[in-house]
């Protein structure tokens, strides 16, 4: 799953993951879109891993992270903020710093769910 409020960044992440063999849920550009997609995907086989922009148009992505955690879906935060940025209840979740290259993205996703890509 890709959750990113910048359409160009979402497209790049999606393209890199598709190129590595992943199937994509999303992208979702807002917290409400992401929560809706999580519900749909959960009813249709689930999500293996999620890449979450930590700030979606000024709104923290924590409601999405909480829903994914409740479903047992591993996720990472993708952000331009530093390591000390508030991750809510998910301080142990990996953080991928923007800008990142495709190798780092694929490695981070594979570390969370080796069969996802």
JOMOLIN-V830367 format. One record per backbone hydrogen bond with DSSP energy under -1.0 kcal/mol. CO is the residue of the C=O (numbers start at 1). NH is the residue of the N-H. If there is no record, write none. Layout:
co/nh
CO/NH
CO/NH
//
This chain:
co/nh
1/51
2/28
3/53
6/10
7/11
8/12
9/13
10/14
11/15
12/16
13/17
14/18
15/19
17/22
18/21
25/2
28/4
30/34
31/35
32/36
33/37
34/38
35/39
36/40
37/41
38/42
39/43
41/46
50/76
51/3
52/78
54/61
56/59
59/56
61/64
61/65
62/66
63/67
64/68
65/69
66/70
67/71
68/73
69/72
74/50
76/52
77/96
78/54
79/98
82/85
87/90
90/93
94/77
96/79
101/105
102/106
103/107
104/108
105/109
106/110
107/111
108/112
109/113
113/116
//
